[in-house]
Amino acid sequence: MKRKEKVDLDEEIMKKWKEREESERIDFVYGTSPSNPEFFSVPSTTKEPKHEKSALEVSHPSLNSPNQQLIRHLSGDSSRNSLGPHRGLYSLLSYNSILPYLPTSMATPLLSSKWDLRGQANDLGRSILEKGLTNQTGQNNCFLNVIIQSLWHLREFRTKFIEHDKHVHYNQIGGRETLSEDTNCPYCALKLTFTQYQFSEDTTIPPDALRDAMSYISSGKFQIGSIEDAAELFDTLLLTIHQSMSGSFDDDKVCSCLVHESFGMKLIEFVVCECGKKGRHAPYRQFIHYVPAQALRKIASEFLYENEEGMISQGISLDKAIRRSNRSEPQTCVDPDCKMNATRRTFISNTPRVLTLGFVWDTSEPTLDVIFDLLMLISPQLELKEMFDSCPEGGTFVFRGMVCYYGKHYNAYFKNRHTEEWIVFDDTTVKKVGKNWIDVAERCRNGRFQPLLLFYEKKD
């Protein structure tokens, strides 16, 4: 192709693209791909204009097929050559989906943008909208729905879990042979739920598979129709997935499976007295690091100050407040005759990919001020070295979202990484809350929703 023809081609493609964008009103909706939450633009109409050959197609009959496909695509004719299963998506993701058809001069700037999706070719054309989860009358699925939303919106875990394929069905762990169906396996049930979230065209999907599986593996817990504790479900679900990945119920051995790599924390606690004596080390493992909500609030109130503008500001970060709360509970010296003060020290010996914090409340009806103060203490980032008395390496963790509850109902909040807007997931309802954390805090305070689980992902 001559240089002039190539320039004309570039100009014609860009012209058609602009015409396509200007001809339709764009409504913005949230969406994710299996490895990266995105913000898609979806045309408000799917009406396709009748295709007429462009001047470029007539004047350049020698153009190869891909370029003709692109021009037809931008002209609105997708009946002959569809570039993907979602013909109505025209967004930055769509730019990536047509890269094979673009001249190099046009493709290069797109690949270098902040929306770079190279290495995620399997996700192109599989874009989906954020989904709600069903909770019909009597099902009481809200405690399960918020955990599904949480695991889905923790990007690194979601990506690796989708790719993971080696496991033992729960009813066959330890070499057991039963007649139970594989649907009773939480690992398989979560896989199925993620597949529905990823590929289903419905805006709401059922959590029934995971609900059935969890009721099967737990005697007396998580039964169909019952309302349970979301934090307990989260802990139990991770444990059962770990058992399927390791193929064993032996939880005492060191494990490097995806669950422990993502959420596992290895901690050591011991008591140190002012007299110099130390208590016995007490090592343990956990998926959730629990902290007392009221103790945190009390510590935070001690660090309030008035800034230059006359406003009351918080003078301590969440990680430092947690470290102080770890030491706040009175301890006794190992020497029964010692009357000096002793404090607890907490060490963490590994760095998980996700740091999960659990707020423990001593009342089911805290005041609105207590709820709001705790929410405003939540930091956008945590430093591992500030949160524990010792850690193997420094690590910065970024706040991704949280689970809240009021009475016997749960909802979840997660932030879209590209639009910087907070979203509330309340069963089938998926709504934008706002771009500022104060929007979330005020919504929770007004609804009396108490933060229960906070999720922080390690910053690379």
N, C-alpha and C positions, 0 to 999 in steps of 0.2 A: 504494500500500500504506500502511495506517495505521501510525503510529509504533509502537503496541503489537505489531502483527503483525511489523514489521521487527525489533524487539527479540527477539521469540520466535524468529524465523528465525535470528538470530545465535546465540542460545543453543542452538538445536537443532543447528546446524552444528557448533559447538564440542563439544557433547555427543557427537555421532556420531563426531567426530574422535578424542576421548579414548577412546571405547569401542573404536574400531578399533585404536588403538595398544596399549591394555591387553590386547586379546584375543589378541595374537600376541607370541611371543618374538622379539626383534630380534637378529639377528647382524650385526655390523659388518664390512664389507669395504671395500677401497679402490676408488676409482673416479675417472675423469677425464672431463671434457668437452673438446671440441676447443680451448677457450680457457682452461680453468681447472680444475686438479685439485681434486676435491672428495672428501668422505667420505660415502658413502651408507649408509643402513641398509636391509637387505634382509630381509623377513620370512622366518623359517625354514620357513614353510609357505605354500603358494599356494591352499589350500582356501578356496573362497568360500562364506560362509553364504548360505542361501536368503533372498531378499529379501522382506521384508514391509513394506507401506506404513507409514511412520511416522505418528504422530499429527499431525505438522505437515503432511504431504502430504494427509491426509484433511481436516484442518480448514482448510487454505488451498489449495483447488483452483485459485485464481486465480494461484498463484505461476508465474512465467515458467519456461520450459523449462530454462535454464541452472542455476537454483537447484535444480530437481528433479533434474537430472543430478548435481549436487554431492552432494546428500543420498544419492542412490542409490549414488554412488561411495564415500562414507564408510561407508555401510551394508554395503558389500561386494558390491553388485551391479554388476559392470562389464560384464555380458553385453549390456546394451542400449545403454549409452553409455560407451565407453572414453575416458578423458581423455588417452591416449597409448599408444604401443606397448609400454611396460613397465608393465603394470598392477600388478606386484608391488612397485614402488618406493614406499616411504613415508618420506620424509626431508625435509630442508629444501629440496631440489631439487623435491620433489613439491609443497611449498607454492607454489613459484613456478609450477609447471605448472597449478595450479588458480586462479591469480589472476584470470583472466577470469570465474570463476564466483563469486568472493567479493564480498560487499558492500564498499563503499569503506571503511567503518569497520574492517573486518578486514584489508583488503589493504594499507592504508597502513603499519601497523607492520612488516609483513613486508618490504615494499620498502625500508624504512629500515634493515634489519638488516645485519650485516657479511657476510651471505651474498647480498647484493644481486646479482642476475643480470640486471638491466635492461640492454638493449643486446645481450643474448645470446639472443634469442628463438629463433634457429635451433638452439641447443643443447638447449633444453628438450625432454624426451622422447627425447633421443638419448644419455642417460647410459649409460656403459659401465664395465665393470670393468677394473682394471689387467690387462694381458695379459702372458703369457710368450711366448717365441719358440722355435720348434722347433730342435732340434739333435740329430738322430738319429746313431747310430753311423756314423762315417766322413764326416759332413758337415762337421764342424769349423766350425760357424757362430758360435761364441761371440764371436769378435773382431768380427763384423758385428752380432750381436745387441745388444751393449753400446752400439754407436754409434747404432743405431736407437732404443734406449731413451733415450739421452742427448738426441738431437734431439727426440724426442717430449716429453720432460719439461722442455725449455727452452721455456716457455710462449709467449714473444713470437715466437720463430722459428716454432714450430709453428702458431700462429694465422695469421701472415702467409703462411707457405708454403701452408697449406690454402686461403687466399683467393687466392693468386697463380695466374694462369692463362695468362700469356704466356711462351712459350718456344719454342725450336727443338729438335726431336728431335736427340739427339746425333749420329746418323748423317747428319744433314742440315746440320750446322753448316758455315758457309763456302760454302753453296750446293751441297754435295755431294748427289748423288742415288744412293742405293743401294737394293738390294732387301732390305736387312736390316729386320726387323720393329721396330716401335716398342718392343717389350719390351726391346730392347737399350739403351734410354735411361734412365740413372740417375735423371733428373728424374721421368720417368713411373713408374719402379719405386718410388721413395720415395713418390710420391703414392699409388700403389696400396697400399703398405704402411700408410701413414697412414689411408687409407680403411678398410682392414681393421681396424686398431686402433680406429678411431672407431666403426664400425658392426657389426662382426662379433659374433655372439652367442657365439662360441667363446672360451674362456679362454686358448687358445694359438693363435697364428697363425704361418704359415710366412714366413720372410724370403727365399724362393726367388727372387722377382722381382728383388730388389735384388742378390742373389748372382749371378744370371745376368748382369745388366746390368754389374756391376763386372768380371766375368771377361771380358766382351766388349770393354770399352774399354781394358783393360790387358793388354799383351803380357807374359806370364810372371808377372804379379802377380794375386792374388786369384782364382786359378783354383779351380774347383769341387773341393771336398774338401781343399784345402790350408789350413793354418793360417797366418795373416798377422798383421802388427802392427796393432793397433787404431788407434793414433795415425796411422799412415801411411794407413790406410783413411779415417779422418775427414778428413784433409787432402785426399786425392785426391777423395773424394766431394764435398766442398764446391767444389773446383775445377771438377769436371765440371758441377755444378749451375749454378755461375756462368757457365760457357761456354754452357750451354743458355739461360740467361736473357739473356745478352748477344748470343748468336748468333755468337760469334767465338772463335777460339783465341788471339787477341791478348791476352795477359795483362799487357802493359806499360802499356796505357792506363789512365787513371783510371776507376774503375767505381763506380757507386752502386747496384748491384743489391742485392737482399735479402741475399745471402750476405755481401757486403763490408760492408753496413750492420750486419749482425748480428755477424759474426765477424772482419772484416778489421781488421788493425792496421798502421799506417804508422809505421815506426820509423826513426830516424837514430842512427847510432853514430859516435863519433870518439874519438880518444885525446888526453888532456890531460896534459901533463908538468909537473912541478914547476918547470921552467925557464920556463914560460909558453907554450911552443909547443904548437900543436894539429895533429893529423893531419887527413887528408882526411875529409870527411863520407862516410858509406857508408849511403845510404838503402835500405831494403828493405821488403817487405810480407810479412805472415804471418798465418795463422789460429791458430797455436799459439805461445805464448811459452814456450820451453824454459828450464828452470833445472836446474842440477846438484843432485841430491838430497843427495849427501854433503856438498857445500859448504854447503847450507842447514842440514844437521844440525850441522855444525861451528860455524856462526855462532850457531845457536840455543843450543848448549851453552855458549857464552861469556856468555849473558845469563840463565842460570838463577840463581835466588835462593831463599832460604828465607823464606817469609812468616810472619806473626805466629802462625799456627797450627802452625808447625814443618814445613810441607809445602813441597816443592820446586815452584816455579812458574816459568812461562816469562815472561821479561822483554822479549821482542821479538815483534812481530806478523809475519805472513807477508809482508806487502807490504814492510816495512822490511828483512826478511831477504833478500828477492829483490833489492832495490836494492843491498844490500851485496855479494851474490853477483855481481852484474853488474860490480862493481868489483874483485872478489877476484882475478881472473885477471891475472897479471903482464903488463904491456905495455911496449913500448919506445918511446922518444922518436923523433920523425921525424928528429931530428938524430942521425946515427950516432955522433958524438963525445960526445954527452950521456950521462952515467952516472946521472942522477937518476931517481927513480921516476915512472912514468906510470900512469895509470888510464884505464879505459874509461868513457865517459859514454853513456847511452842516453836518447834523447828519443822520445816518442810524439806524433804530430801530429794524431791523431783520437781520438774516444771511441767504441769499438764498443759494441753493445748486450750482447754476451756476451764476457767475458774468459776465454779458455781457456788454462790453464797446463799444461805438460807436464813431468813429472819425468824427468830423465835419470839412470839408474842405471849405475854402473860395475861392478856385479856382479849376477848373477842370483840370488844367495843371500845377501842381507844378513842380519844378525843380527836377532832379534826385537826387540831394544832399538832398533835403527836404524829399523825399520819403525814401531814405536810412537812414537818421538820425532818422526818426520816427520808422522805422522797427528795428533799432538797440537799440532803447529805450525800446522796448517791453521786459519785464522781464519774466523769466521762472516761477516766483511765485509773488503773491501779498499778502500783509498783509492788512486786512480790517482796522485795527486801524491806519495804516499809510496813508490810502487813504481818510478817512473821519475824521472830527474833533472829532467825538464821535461815538462809536458803542457798542452794547450790550455785545459783547464778542469778543475775539480775534479769528481770522480765517485766515488760510493760503489757498490761492487759487492757483491751478496749471494751467498753460497755456496749453490748449488742441489744439487750432487751430484758424483760422481766415478766414474771407471773404474779398476779395479784388476786386477792379474794375478798369477798364481803359476805358474811353469813355462810351460805352453802353454794355460792356461785363464784366461778373463776373466769378471768380473762387474761389476755397476754398483750404486751406491747413490744414491738420491734421496730427498729429504724431502717428505712430503706437507705442503702449505702450511697446511692447516687443522687437521689432527690433530696436527701437529708431531712425527710419528713417521717414523723412517728406515725405508726399504724396501730390501731387497736383490733385485736382478733377476739371476738366475742361470739363463739360458736359459728353460726352462719353469717354473722355480721362482720364485715371487714371495712373499716372506716379510717380516713386520714384524721389525725388529731391536730397536728401542727409541726412546725419545724423546730420549735424551742422546747426544752425540757420542762419549762414552767407550764406549758400547755398540758403536758401529761400529768404533772403534779397536781394541777388544779382540777383536772378531770377526775383523778383518783380521789382527791379530797372531797369533792362534791358528791361523789358516789360512795364515799366511805370505804374505798378499796384499799386494803393493806398490802404492801409489797411482801411477797413470800419468797420467791426465788429470783436471784439476779444472775445474769450470764455475762461473763467477760471472756473474750477470745484473745489469745496471745497475739501481740503485734509482731509481725515479721520485720 
